[in-house]
């Protein structure tokens, strides 16, 4: 840590040149796909539910979607690998306000992750809570930055991310290992927030969530939070 105990520093992270190497293969672990849920498919700014299509950035569509998901558990899947987090913020606002529980499906395996959705203000409120740890993953284009209430976990380059990309791909195996190490220090921290840059593809967000599991159905944290950008039309998107 920059301001914490050295015991949590990565002892085998390698040097900066290692960032050009291919990452170690990591299984896609998570929870089994939930049953009796509504399945929403995201593609750009559009949402498909069965035969219906919505554009939640439009207030009438947001209202219709809110009625469909009200009180229901929802499984979110992504059809398009080029769908970015910023494009789905209106849909996530509706789900946060109306759905009972929201799951995000992994793009490469039949597993999913139950999420607490937080917009930017909700994330700031969470950070202000008096509790140890406040573990979060800042998902950047160049890798993962692991931060806690006592500082950032340094990586091979102190000015770079804690877990850099390797061979142009996310290093989920190293992310998983370093999160497990942090958990041994912050043993009472039962929640973690994933904070992707708003230009991150949603499929990459789902893959990153797999790094919070150390075995099938064995997550390091009781609660996973996903932070998404507050949409410009936030006041309309959640309207009933």
C-alpha positions in Angstrom: 0.0 0.0 0.0 1.1 3.5 -0.5 0.1 4.4 3.0 -0.6 0.9 4.4 1.2 -2.2 5.5 3.7 -3.7 3.0 2.4 -7.2 3.6 -0.3 -6.5 1.0 2.1 -5.4 -1.7 2.3 -7.8 -4.7 5.5 -9.9 -4.2 5.4 -11.5 -7.6 3.9 -8.8 -9.8 7.0 -8.7 -12.0 8.4 -5.7 -13.7 6.8 -3.2 -16.1 8.1 -5.2 -19.1 5.9 -8.1 -18.0 2.9 -6.1 -19.1 3.6 -7.2 -22.6 3.2 -10.8 -21.8 0.0 -12.8 -22.1 -1.9 -13.1 -18.9 -2.3 -16.5 -17.2 -5.6 -18.1 -18.1 -8.2 -17.7 -15.4 -11.5 -19.7 -15.2 -14.7 -17.7 -15.4 -16.2 -18.2 -11.9 -19.3 -16.8 -10.5 -22.8 -17.8 -9.4 -25.1 -20.1 -11.4 -27.5 -18.3 -13.7 -30.5 -17.3 -11.6 -33.9 -18.9 -12.4 -37.3 -17.2 -12.6 -35.8 -13.9 -13.8 -36.5 -11.4 -16.6 -33.7 -11.5 -19.1 -32.7 -8.1 -20.5 -30.4 -7.9 -23.5 -28.3 -4.7 -23.9 -27.1 -3.5 -27.3 -25.8 0.0 -27.4 -28.5 2.3 -26.0 -31.2 -0.2 -26.6 -32.7 -2.8 -24.3 -34.6 -5.9 -25.4 -37.0 -7.7 -23.2 -38.6 -10.6 -25.0 -40.1 -9.1 -28.2 -40.1 -5.6 -26.8 -37.4 -3.0 -27.5 -36.7 0.1 -25.4 -34.4 3.1 -25.6 -34.3 4.1 -21.9 -32.7 7.5 -22.7 -36.2 8.4 -23.9 -38.5 9.1 -21.0 -41.6 7.2 -22.4 -39.4 4.1 -23.0 -37.9 4.4 -19.6 -41.4 4.5 -18.1 -42.5 1.4 -20.0 -39.3 -0.5 -19.0 -39.8 0.5 -15.4 -43.2 -1.0 -15.4 -41.9 -4.3 -16.9 -39.2 -4.7 -14.4 -40.9 -3.4 -11.3 -40.3 -5.8 -8.4 -38.7 -8.4 -10.5 -35.3 -10.0 -10.5 -33.5 -9.2 -13.7 -30.6 -10.9 -15.5 -28.7 -8.5 -17.8 -26.9 -9.9 -20.8 -24.9 -8.0 -23.4 -25.4 -8.9 -27.1 -22.8 -6.5 -28.5 -19.2 -6.5 -27.4 -19.0 -2.8 -28.3 -21.7 -1.8 -25.8 -20.1 0.7 -23.4 -21.0 1.5 -19.8 -21.9 5.1 -20.7 -24.5 3.9 -23.2 -26.4 1.8 -20.7 -26.5 4.3 -17.8 -30.2 5.1 -18.4 -31.1 1.4 -18.4 -29.2 0.9 -15.2 -30.9 3.8 -13.6 -34.3 2.2 -14.3 -33.1 -1.1 -12.9 -31.7 0.5 -9.8 -35.0 2.2 -9.1 -37.5 -0.5 -10.0 -36.0 -4.0 -10.1 -35.8 -6.2 -7.0 -32.4 -7.7 -7.8 -30.1 -7.2 -10.8 -27.6 -9.8 -12.1 -25.0 -9.3 -14.8 -24.2 -12.3 -16.9 -20.6 -13.3 -17.8 -20.1 -13.2 -21.6 -18.0 -16.4 -21.7 -19.6 -18.8 -19.2 -23.0 -19.6 -17.8 -22.4 -17.6 -14.6 -23.6 -14.3 -13.3 -23.1 -11.7 -10.5 -25.7 -10.2 -8.3 -25.1 -6.4 -8.1 -25.9 -3.4 -6.1 -26.1 -0.5 -8.6 -24.8 2.9 -7.6 -24.6 6.1 -9.6 -21.8 8.6 -8.9 -23.6 10.2 -5.9 -24.4 6.8 -4.5 -20.8 5.8 -4.7 -19.6 9.0 -3.0 -22.1 8.3 -0.2 -20.7 4.8 0.2 -17.2 6.1 0.4 -18.2 8.5 3.1 -19.5 5.7 5.3 -17.3 5.1 8.3 -16.1 1.5 7.8 -12.8 -0.2 7.3 -11.5 -1.2 3.9 -13.8 0.4 1.4 -12.2 -1.8 -1.2 -12.8 -0.9 -4.8 -11.5 -1.8 -8.3 -10.9 1.1 -10.6 -11.2 -0.4 -14.0 -9.0 1.5 -16.4 -8.0 1.0 -20.0 -4.5 0.0 -18.9 -5.5 -2.3 -16.1 -7.0 -2.4 -12.6 -6.3 0.0 -9.8 -7.0 -1.5 -6.4 -7.8 1.1 -3.8 -8.7 0.9 -0.1 -9.4 3.4 2.7 -5.6 3.5 3.4 -4.3 3.9 -0.1 -3.7 2.3 -3.5 -2.0 -1.1 -4.0 1.1 -0.4 -6.1 1.8 -2.3 -9.2 4.9 -3.1 -11.2 5.1 0.6 -12.1 4.2 2.8 -9.1 2.6 5.4 -11.5 0.6 2.7 -13.3 -2.3 0.4 -12.3 -2.0 -2.2 -9.6 -2.7 -4.9 -12.1 -1.7 -3.8 -15.6 -3.1 -5.4 -18.8 -0.9 -8.1 -20.3 -0.7 -8.7 -24.0 -3.6 -6.3 -24.4 -5.9 -8.3 -22.2 -7.2 -8.0 -18.6 -5.2 -10.0 -16.1 -8.0 -11.7 -14.2 -5.7 -14.2 -12.6 -3.6 -11.6 -10.9 -6.6 -9.5 -10.0 -8.1 -12.5 -8.3 -4.8 -13.2 -6.4 -4.4 -9.6 -5.2 -8.0 -9.2 -4.1 -7.6 -12.4 -2.1 -4.5 -10.9 -0.4 -6.4 -7.7 0.4 -9.2 -9.7 1.9 -6.8 -11.3 4.3 -6.0 -7.9 5.6 -9.5 -6.3 5.5 -11.2 -9.4 6.9 -14.4 -7.5 7.9 -14.9 -5.8 4.5 -17.8 -7.7 3.1 -18.5 -5.4 0.1 -16.5 -4.2 -2.9 -17.2 -1.6 -5.6 -16.2 -2.0 -9.2 -15.7 1.5 -10.7 -15.1 1.1 -14.5 -14.1 4.1 -16.6 -17.2 5.1 -18.5 -15.8 4.1 -21.8 -15.4 0.5 -20.7 -17.3 -2.2 -22.6 -19.9 -3.9 -20.4 -18.6 -7.4 -21.4 -15.2 -6.3 -19.8 -17.0 -5.2 -16.7 -18.6 -8.7 -16.4 -15.2 -10.3 -16.9 -13.7 -8.2 -14.2 -16.4 -9.3 -11.7 -15.1 -12.8 -12.2 -11.9 -11.7 -10.5 -13.8 -11.4 -7.2 -14.4 -15.2 -7.1 -11.7 -17.7 -6.0 -13.7 -20.8 -7.0 -17.2 -21.6 -8.4 -19.8 -20.0 -6.2 -17.1 -18.8 -3.8 -16.9 -15.0 -3.9 -14.5 -13.0 -1.8 -17.2 -10.5 -0.9 -20.9 -10.8 0.2 -21.9 -7.7 -1.9 -20.6 -6.5 -5.2 -21.4 -2.9 -6.2 -21.2 -1.6 -9.8 -20.7 2.2 -10.2 -22.1 3.6 -13.4 -22.3 7.2 -14.8 -25.2 9.3 -13.9 -27.2 9.8 -17.1 -28.1 13.3 -18.2 -31.8 12.3 -18.1 -31.6 10.6 -14.7 -34.7 12.5 -13.4 -36.8 11.1 -16.3 -35.3 7.6 -16.7 -36.6 6.3 -13.3 -40.1 7.8 -13.7 -42.9 5.3 -13.2 
